[in-house]
Amino acid sequence: MLHRRSVLSGGLALALGTRRSWAQTSPEEDIAAVLKETLDALLKERVDVGRESTGLVAIVLDGRRRIDAAYGRPDSADDRALDANTVFEIGSITKVFTALLLADMIVRGEVAADDPVAKFLPEHVRVPYFESKPITLLDLATYTSGLPRMPSNFKPRDAANPYADYSVEQLYDFVSNHKLRFSPGTHYEYANLGFGLLGHALALRAGMSYEDLIVSRICAPLGMEDTRITLSGSMQQRLTRGHNAGLAPVANWDIPTLAGAGALRSTANDLVKFLEMRLGNKPSPLAPAMAMMLGDRHPTDRPRVEVAHGWFLSTSYRDEIAWKDGGTGGYATFIGFSTKSRRASILLSNTADYGHNLKLGVHLINRAYALAKLHRQVAVDPAVLAAYAGRYELDPNFALTVRVDGNRLFVQATG
C-alpha cells in the first residue's frame, strides 16, 4: 500500500514507504534522487490510487536543483509519453501573463495603472462608473473592478466549448449596460470577465491581437516558443488530451474574446523559463515589470490569501507563496513560488481535478500546506450492493429506482 509523504521544504524529503532521511543522503545527487523518487510516487498515487487524474507533469525548483516528474497517459494521437514538453491548456494562469503585459506597458510608458479602461475602448462602449469613479486598468488586474466574474449575456451554444461563440459585440453590450454594485478598487471578485476585458483593451492600445502581444512582449524575450493560443504543428503533436473529472475525454476550449482570462496553451519547460525570470535566476528585460506585480495587494474572501497583479498570495505558515491555478474543461494547472524560500513548483494535469491539483502544487512548495484527502476505490461484495436494490419514493410523483449489475449500482430517476 502506498502512503502519502511530504516533499520537505529546504531540500529534504521522505521517500514513500522507506522513510529514508536526508541525513543518510548528503551528496547532492542523492538528495535530488530522493526528491525525484518522492515526486514520482506522489504523481503515481494521484493517478493509480486516487484516480484524480489521467496524467500529470510536475517540476520542482529548489535552489540549483530542478526535479522533473511525469506519470500517466496522454491520450494523444500518437500516445507519446508525457514530459516537460507536453502541451496543456493552462487556463487562468493566462491571467498572470495578462497582468505582466499591463506591468510591461506601464514600464514602457504606454499606459498608466490608473488609466480608465474606457480610454482604450471604442467611444460607443459606455464603461460603467460607481459614484463618478471609473474602472482602471489596475482595478482589472487586481480582481477589484466591481465587474462580476462572468457577463450575464454569456450563454454558450456548445457547453463543450463554452467561450467559443462569445463575441466582442456581446462583451461591449454587457459592459455598456451593466451597473456596478461596488466602487472599483474596493471589492474582490474573481475576474474572468475583468481579465478578458483587460487583455482586449491592452491589445487595442498596442494595435495588435492579444496573442501577438503576448508573443512579442513575453514569449519572445523569454524564449518561450511553446506558449501560444494558436497551436503550431509541433505543439499540436505534443498536445495531451483533456479529461473531465470523471476521466472521460473532452474537447479543447477556444477563447477568442476573453482570451486574456484563459486562452493560453503551454508546457512545463516554458513555464520554468517564466518562473526562473520571476525568481531572478536569469536576466530579462521583463524583470522590472515582473517585480511590480506583487506591489498592489487586496484581501480576498479567504483568510490569509491576498491578490496582487494576477497572482494570489498565501501567507500562512510563516511563508509567502505567490501562485496561480488554472482550469478548462479538461485540464487543471498550477504555477507558484515562495518569496521567502524561493522554492517553486509547476503542476500540469490533463484532467479537470482543480482542487486536488492546487493543493498538491502548493504542498510541493511548502509541505505545511496539507494535501487533499486521498479517496481510494475499494471492492464491495455484490451481496452488499444487492441490499440497496429497490424503489425509493421521494414524493408521490418522484422516485429513484436502484438496480445492481455485477459490481455496480445503477440509479434511474422518474422521467
N, C-alpha and C positions, 0 to 999 in steps of 0.2 A: 504494500500500500504506500502511496506517495503522501507526504506531509508537506504543508507549506512551510517554508523557511524564509528568512528575510535576507535581502542583499543589504549589507550594513553600510551606512554612510561612512566616508573616510577611507573606503577601500577594503573593508572587511566583510566577510560573508560566512554563512554556514551552508555547506553543501547538503542537499536533500538526503536524508536517510543516514549519512555517515557522520554528521556533526563534526567535520574537520574544522579545526580552528586555524586562524590565520597565524597564530604563533608557530604553528608547525610548517607554514609555507611562506617563509620570509623572502625568498628570491622573487623578483618582480614577475618573472614568467609563471611562477607557481601561483602567485596572487591572481594574475589575470586568468589562469586556468580555473581556479576555484570560482571566480566571478562568472566565467563562461558556463561552467557546469551548473551553477545555481540559476542563471538566467534561462538556460536551456530547459531546466526542469520546471521552472515556473510557466513557461510557454506551453510545454508539453501537457502540464496539468490542466491548464485552461482549456486546451483543445480536446484531450482524450478523456479527462475525468469530469470536468465541469461542463463540457460541451457548450462553452460560452462563445467559441469562435471556430471558424473553419481553418483559418491560417493567420499567423502573426509574424511580424518582423519587428525586432527591437534593437536599439543601440543605447548603450550607457556610456557617457563620457565622464571620466573620473580622473582629473589631473591630466597626465600624459596618456592614460590608458583609454582605449576605445574597445568596448566589448560588444560584439555583434552576435545576434541570435535570430534564428528563424525556425518556425515549425508549422506543420500543417500542409494543406494542399491549396494550390492557387485556383484550380478550376478554370484555367486559361485555355485557349485553343490548343496550344502545344504542350500544356501541362508542365511547363518548365518550373524548376524548383524556386521557391520563394527566397529572395535575398535582398540586400540593401539597394539593388537596382530595380526591384519590382515596383510597378506604378500603382498608386492608390488614389482614390478621390480623398482629398484631405479636408473637405467640408469647411467648417468655420475657422480652421487655422488660417484660412484666407483672410480673415478679419485682421490678423496681425500684419499681414502684408499690406492691406489697405491702409492701416494706421501708419505703417512705416512710409508708405507713399506720401501721406499727409506731412509727416515729420520732415521728409526729404524736401518736399516742396516749400515748407516753411524755411528750412535751412538755406535753400536756394533763393529765397525772397520772392517766390512766385505766388504764394498765398500767405495769409496771416491766420493764426489759430482762431482769432475772434472775428474772422470774416463771416458774415451771414452766408449760409449755403445758397440763399436766393440769388446772391451776386453772380453765381456761376451757372444758373439755370435760365432757360428761356423766359422772356418777360411775361408770357401769359401764365406761367406757373406761379400761383399765389401761395407761397410757403407760409404756414400759419405762425402767428406771434402769440405770446402769452403776456398780456398786460404790457404791450409795446416791446417786449424782449424777444429778439429773433433767435432762431436756431443757428448756432455757429458750427463751423467745421469741427472745432474741438468738442462740442457737445455730441456730435455724431460719433466721434472716435472714442469717447469715454462712456458710451451707453447711457447718456443723460439728456438726449434731445427732447424728451417728452413725447416722442412718437411711439406708437405701440410696436410690439415685437414683429407683427405682420400686418399688412394692409387688409382692411375688411373686404376689399374687392378682389382678393386672392382666391379664386375659385377654379382650380385646375381641371381641365378636361380629362387629363390622364393622371390618375393617382400614382402610377408607377414612375412618372417623370413630372412631378408637380410644378416645377418652376418654368418648364419649357415654354409655355404659352403666355406667361405674364409679360405684358408689353410695356414699353416706355410710356405709351399713351395712358395706360392704366395707372402707372406709377404717378404720372403728372396729375391725373384726375383725382387720385386719392389724396395726394399732398395738398392739392388746391382746395379740397373740400373738408379736410379734417380739422377738428377743433381740439387744441391742446388742453389737457387737464392739469398739466404741471408746467411750472416755469422751467425753461431749458437750463441745464446745468445743475439742477437740484434733485432730480429723481432718477434712480437707477431702474432701467428695464432692459432686459436682453434685447438685442437690436439687429435682427436680420434685415428689417426694413431700413434702419438707420445706416448700416454699413453698405447696403446696396445703394442707397442714395448718395452716400459719401463717395464711393467708388465711381459712380456715374458722374458726379459733379467734378471730381478731380480729372477724369478723362476729358470732359468738356473743356476744362481750363487748359489742359495740355494739348488739346486739339488732336487727340488720337484715341484709339479704343482702349478700354481698360486693360485688356491682355497685352497690347503693345506697350502700354505704360509700365506694367509690371515687369515685362521682359527687359525693356530698355533701362529702367531705373534700378531694378533689384536683381533680376536673374543674371543679366549680362555681367555686371560688376562682380558678382559673387561666383560666377562660373556655374550657375545652376541651369544646366541645359535640359533637365527633365522636369522642370516646374512650369507648367503651361495649362491653359484651358483647352486649347486645340491640340489633340494628340498627334505627335509625329508618327511616322510609320514604325519607328523603333519603339516608341512609348506604347503604341497600340499592341505590339507583340509582347511587351512586358507587363501589360495591364492584368492584374489579378481580378477575377470576377467577384462582384459583391454578393452578399447574402443577407437576408433579413435575420431577425433574432431567432427564428425557427430553423436557421441554417439552410433555407431554400434560396436558390439563386434569384437575383433580382436585376432589373435594368439599371444602367448608369443614368445619372442625372445630368441635365443640361440647364444652366442657369444664366441666360443671356442678359436680362435686365438688371437683376440684383446680383451680378457677378461678384461685386466687392464683398458680399456676405459669405460666399462659399463655393465658388466655381472652380478653384484650382485643383489640379492633379499634381502629384509629386512623388518622390522616392525618399527613402530614409537617407541615402547618401546626399541628396540635395539638401535635405533639412539639417543634416550635420553641418554643412557649409554655412547655413543660415545661423545656427546656434554658435558655431565657432567664431563667427563675426561678432555676435552679440556678447560672447564671453571675452572678447578681446584677444583670442588666440591667434587671429590673423588680421593684418591691417586691412582696412576697407574705407573707401570714400563715404560709405554709409554710416560709419561709426558715430559721428555727431548726431545724426538723426535717430539712430537706434538708442543712444544714451538718453535722448529727450523723452523716450516713450514711457518711462516709469515715473515721470515727474508729477503729472496731474492725476491725483487719485480721488476716488469716491467710494463710499461704503456701498455694499450690496445688501440684498435681503438675507444673506448668510453670515453668521458670526465669523469674525477674523478672516473675512475674504473681502478684498477691495478690487476695484477695476482701475486700470490706467488706460493708455492708448492701445486698445485691442487686447492687451494682456489682462489676466486675472492674477491676483497676488494673495496667496495663503500665508498667514503669519503665525501659525501655531508651532508648538514645539521648539521655540527659540530659533526659528528659521524663517526665511522669507523665500517662498517659491513663486516665481513668475511662470505662468502656464497658460496654455490654451488647448482645449479639446475641440474636436470636430466630428461631425457625423452626417452622412447622407443615408439614402435608403438601404445601402449595402455595406457601409464602411464606418468604422469608429477609429479616430486618430487622436494622438496626444503629442505635444511638444512642451518641454519645460526645463527650468534650471533654477538652482538655488543661488540667490545673490550673495550668500554667505560662504557656503562650501564650494560653490561653482561646479557642483555635480549637476549633470544634465541627463535627460532621457528623451528618447523618441519611441513611440509605440504605435504601430500601424496594424489594424485588424481588417480583414476582408469580410467582416460580419458586423452588423449594427448592434454591438454589445456595448453601448455607450457607457453606462455606469461602471461596469467592471473594468473597462479599458482605462477610464480616468483614474480609478483607484490604484490600479497597478502602475500606471505611468508616474503618479505622484510618489508611490511607495518606492519605486526604483531610485528616486532622488533622495528621499528621507524615509527610512524604514519605520519611523514612528507613526507615519500615516498607515492606517490599517488597510489590509487587502479586503476586497469584497468576500463575503461568505461563500465558500465553495459548495455548490449544490451537486450532489453525487447521484447518478442514476443507479437505482438498485432493482434487482429482480423481485417480483412479487408472485407468490404462489397463485396460480389460476383459480384455486379454490377460494382464496380470499377475495379475489376480484369478483367471483361469481356471486358473492354475498351482496354486492352492490347492484346487481341487475334488478330492474323493475321500473315502475312508472311513478314519478314523483310529481304530484299535483301541487303547483304553487298557488293557483287560484282556480275557480271552476272552469275558466276558459284557457288556461295555460299550464302545460305540464312538460317535464323532462323525462324522456324515455331512455334508460340506460341498458345497454346490452354488452355482452362480453364476446370478444372474438380473439381466441388464442390468449396472448398475454396483454391484451389491450382492452380498455373500456371505450365505448363509443356513446356519445350523447346526442339525442335528437330532440330539438325543441318543437313545440307545437307550431306548425306553419313553416 
